[in-house]
Amino acid sequence: MRALGEARYRPPVQVIELAPERIEELRAFLAKDPVQNLYALGALEEHGLAVGVDAPVGAFALLDEGRVIGAVVLGGRGGITMPCVFDPGAAAELGRYLVGQVRIRSVLGERSAVDALARAAGCGPARWSRPQRLFAASADDLGPFVCSGLRSAVPSDVPDLLQMTIASIKESTGEDPVAGGSAVLSRRVEARVAAGRTYVLSEGGRLIVKIDVGVRSRHGAELEGLFTVPNDRHKGHATNVLGQLSRMLLSSIKHVTMRVEEKDNAIAAVCRKVGLTAMRPQRLLVIG
């Protein structure tokens, strides 16, 4: 789907790796569709823009007479590849350019753009191809759901959070994320807690719900990892937690979003109940 007023894609004059001094130009392009591009905008806000194989966040752009008309934002030099385009043809053009430049390990974004980029880049067999739906809300969309017990996670929560994260990933993917050891996942959980990115609800001295702020920028925040322990489901806890955190965040930013697996009808129902609206189809593609 093209944004209103966006001209139909035509072959670009040039594809380049964007230099750090062009970050504001890239942000301005991404901000034309802030809901779809929240993850990329958040990555740029947190890490800036760099070039080279060690860049935490980099980007390649399609230029028409020097103007950005499409981009792909890279986290970890292809660890996560985010096509940010208004037309699948632009995604394919970027994908062809990335051949030999970037080792793509995952692709995240609007489904048609992900598919076009992956085909053009000649990505190998997908380990996962997970259809998703992007849900979004602004402050005026929210229902009356609140949760006074929601709090930021603290270091003493990490052992329980690690177990909840493992259970959530197993439930979602069918794979054991700590089959080769838990050190990497444990550090990720610890880092999110230290950064104030994880929120929890406890009852009777034990954690029953967790949710993470995946990325945040001046344009909004993308939430992820909403998980309720099995024995405490169907009691409205997840709805109240998502409603409360969304309300807190939307007091200072314009949008909250959340990606939901298409097969996860329960979480999709929670999003709709809170007031988030389903947007365009998405895909997470994990290669090899």
C-alpha positions in Angstrom: 0.0 0.0 0.0 1.4 3.4 -1.0 1.1 6.3 1.4 -1.3 9.0 0.4 0.3 11.3 -2.1 3.3 9.1 -2.6 4.3 8.7 -6.3 4.4 5.2 -7.8 7.8 3.6 -7.5 10.2 4.0 -10.5 13.8 2.7 -10.7 16.1 4.9 -8.6 19.0 6.9 -9.8 21.2 5.6 -7.1 21.5 3.2 -4.2 24.0 4.2 -1.5 24.9 3.4 2.1 23.8 6.4 4.1 26.5 8.4 5.9 25.9 9.4 9.6 25.4 13.1 8.6 22.2 12.1 6.7 20.4 10.6 9.7 17.9 13.5 9.9 17.0 13.0 6.2 16.5 9.3 6.9 14.4 10.0 10.0 12.2 12.5 8.0 11.6 9.8 5.4 10.7 7.1 8.0 8.4 9.6 9.8 6.1 9.7 6.8 4.8 6.4 8.1 5.8 6.4 11.8 3.5 3.5 12.9 5.0 1.1 10.3 8.6 2.4 10.9 8.6 2.7 14.7 11.1 -0.1 15.2 13.6 1.5 12.7 13.0 5.0 14.2 13.6 3.6 17.7 16.8 1.9 16.6 18.1 5.1 15.1 17.2 7.1 18.2 19.0 4.7 20.5 22.1 3.9 18.5 22.4 6.7 15.8 23.6 5.9 12.3 27.0 4.5 11.3 28.7 2.8 8.4 30.8 -0.3 8.0 30.6 -3.9 9.2 30.7 -3.0 12.9 27.9 -0.5 12.7 25.2 -1.1 15.4 22.7 0.5 13.1 23.2 1.3 9.4 21.1 2.0 6.4 21.0 1.9 2.6 18.8 4.2 0.7 17.2 4.6 -2.8 17.9 8.1 -4.0 15.9 9.9 -6.7 17.8 13.1 -7.7 19.5 12.9 -4.3 16.2 12.5 -2.3 15.5 9.4 -0.2 12.6 7.5 -1.7 13.1 4.1 0.1 15.4 2.7 2.7 16.5 -0.5 4.5 17.6 -0.1 8.1 20.1 -2.7 9.4 20.6 -3.7 13.0 23.8 -5.5 13.7 24.7 -5.4 10.0 21.9 -7.7 8.8 21.1 -9.3 12.2 17.7 -7.6 11.7 17.0 -6.1 8.3 14.0 -3.7 8.1 12.8 -2.6 4.6 11.1 0.8 4.9 9.5 1.5 1.6 6.2 2.5 0.0 6.3 -0.1 -2.8 7.6 -3.7 -3.0 9.6 -2.8 -6.1 11.7 -0.5 -4.0 12.3 -3.3 -1.5 13.4 -5.6 -4.4 15.8 -2.9 -5.7 17.3 -2.6 -2.2 17.5 -6.4 -1.9 19.5 -6.7 -5.1 21.9 -4.1 -3.9 22.5 -5.9 -0.6 23.8 -9.0 -2.3 27.4 -9.4 -1.3 27.2 -6.3 0.9 25.3 -7.7 3.9 24.7 -11.1 5.4 21.0 -11.0 6.0 20.0 -13.1 9.1 16.5 -11.8 9.6 14.0 -9.5 7.9 11.2 -7.7 9.7 8.5 -5.4 8.3 5.4 -5.2 6.0 4.8 -8.6 4.5 5.0 -7.6 0.8 8.2 -5.6 1.4 9.9 -8.5 3.4 9.0 -11.0 0.7 10.2 -8.8 -2.1 13.5 -8.0 -0.4 14.2 -11.6 0.6 13.6 -12.9 -3.0 15.7 -10.2 -4.6 18.6 -10.7 -2.1 18.6 -14.4 -2.7 18.2 -15.2 1.0 18.6 -18.9 1.8 16.0 -21.2 3.3 14.0 -19.6 6.1 14.3 -21.2 9.5 11.1 -19.3 10.5 8.6 -17.4 8.4 6.1 -15.9 10.9 3.2 -14.0 9.6 2.3 -11.2 12.0 -0.1 -8.3 12.4 0.9 -4.9 13.6 -1.5 -3.3 16.1 -1.4 0.4 16.9 -3.0 3.0 19.1 -2.9 6.7 20.0 -4.1 8.2 23.3 -7.6 8.8 22.0 -8.1 5.1 21.1 -7.6 3.5 24.5 -10.3 1.9 26.6 -10.6 2.3 30.4 -8.2 -0.5 31.4 -5.8 0.3 34.2 -3.5 -1.7 36.5 -2.3 0.0 39.6 0.1 -2.9 40.4 2.1 -2.6 37.2 5.7 -1.6 38.0 9.2 -1.5 36.5 11.1 -4.7 36.9 14.1 -4.7 39.3 17.2 -6.9 39.3 15.7 -9.4 41.8 13.0 -10.1 39.2 15.6 -11.4 36.6 15.5 -15.1 37.5 11.7 -15.3 37.2 11.7 -13.1 34.1 14.3 -15.4 32.5 12.0 -18.4 33.0 9.0 -16.4 31.7 10.9 -15.4 28.7 12.0 -19.0 28.0 8.4 -20.1 28.3 7.1 -17.4 26.0 9.6 -18.2 23.3 8.9 -22.0 23.5 5.2 -21.2 23.3 5.6 -19.0 20.3 8.2 -20.9 18.3 8.2 -24.4 19.6 12.0 -24.2 20.1 14.0 -24.1 23.3 16.0 -20.8 23.3 18.4 -22.0 26.0 19.2 -25.4 24.4 22.8 -24.2 23.9 23.0 -22.4 27.2 21.1 -19.5 28.9 23.9 -16.9 29.2 23.0 -14.9 26.1 19.3 -14.7 26.9 20.0 -14.0 30.5 22.2 -11.0 29.6 19.4 -9.7 27.3 16.8 -9.9 30.1 19.2 -8.2 32.5 19.9 -5.4 30.0 16.3 -4.7 29.5 15.6 -4.6 33.3 18.6 -2.3 33.8 17.3 0.0 31.0 13.9 0.2 32.5 12.4 -1.6 29.5 10.5 -4.4 31.3 7.3 -4.0 33.3 5.7 -6.7 35.6 2.7 -7.5 37.6 3.0 -9.6 40.7 0.5 -11.3 42.9 1.2 -13.1 46.1 4.9 -12.5 45.8 5.3 -14.0 42.4 5.4 -12.5 38.9 2.4 -13.3 36.8 2.6 -10.9 33.8 5.6 -9.3 31.9 5.8 -7.0 29.0 8.8 -5.2 27.3 9.3 -1.9 25.6 11.2 -3.1 22.6 12.1 0.3 21.2 11.2 3.9 22.0 11.7 7.2 20.2 10.1 10.6 20.0 7.6 9.0 17.5 6.4 6.2 19.7 7.1 2.9 21.3 6.8 -0.7 20.2 5.8 -3.2 22.9 6.6 -6.9 22.8 6.9 -10.0 25.0 3.5 -9.8 26.7 3.3 -13.0 28.6 1.0 -14.3 31.4 1.9 -17.4 33.3 -0.5 -20.2 32.3 -2.3 -20.6 35.7 -3.2 -16.9 35.8 -4.6 -16.5 32.3 -8.2 -15.6 31.4 -8.5 -13.2 34.4 -8.0 -9.9 32.5 -4.4 -9.4 33.8 -2.9 -9.0 30.3 -5.6 -6.6 29.2 -5.1 -4.4 32.2 -1.3 -4.5 31.9 -1.3 -3.6 28.2 -3.9 -0.8 28.8 -1.9 0.7 31.7 1.4 0.6 30.0 0.0 2.1 26.8 -1.7 4.8 28.8 1.6 5.7 30.6 3.6 5.8 27.4 1.0 7.8 25.4 1.1 10.6 27.9 4.4 11.6 26.3 4.6 10.0 22.8 2.1 9.7 19.9 1.9 6.0 19.1 2.2 2.6 20.7 2.5 -0.5 18.5 2.7 -4.2 19.1 3.4 -7.1 16.6 1.3 -10.2 17.2 1.7 -13.6 15.6 -1.3 -14.2 13.3 -1.9 -17.5 15.0 -2.1 -15.9 18.4 -5.7 -15.0 18.6 -5.6 -14.5 22.4 -3.1 -11.7 22.3 -4.8 -10.2 19.3 -8.0 -10.1 21.2 -6.3 -8.4 24.1 -4.9 -5.7 21.8 -8.3 -5.0 20.3 -10.0 -4.9 23.7 -7.5 -2.3 24.9 -8.1 -0.2 21.8 -5.2 -1.0 19.4 -6.2 -1.4 15.8 -4.9 -4.0 13.4 -2.8 -2.4 10.6 -1.0 -3.9 7.6 0.1 -7.6 7.5 3.7 -8.1 8.6 6.3 -10.9 8.5 9.4 -11.9 10.5 11.7 -14.0 8.4 14.6 -15.7 10.1 17.2 -17.1 7.7 19.0 -20.5 8.1 
